[in-house]
Amino acid sequence: MMKALDEKIREEYPDVYKKVENKVVWTIRRSGYLLYYLGHFCMSLKEKKV
């Protein structure tokens, strides 16, 4: 489901898609969402520190 949404955003809003600077998001995208849960875990740890 996430993969389909990502494709839709890439097709309909390419400028927004390219503006993402978060390295975790890019890693998740490049892995084909295989690293989604690991990325979510890393981002939640980062939020707890702030």
Secondary structure, DSSP 8 states (H G I E B T S, - for coil): -HHHHHHHHHHH-HHHHHH---HHHHHHHHTTTTTHHHHHHHHHHHHHH-
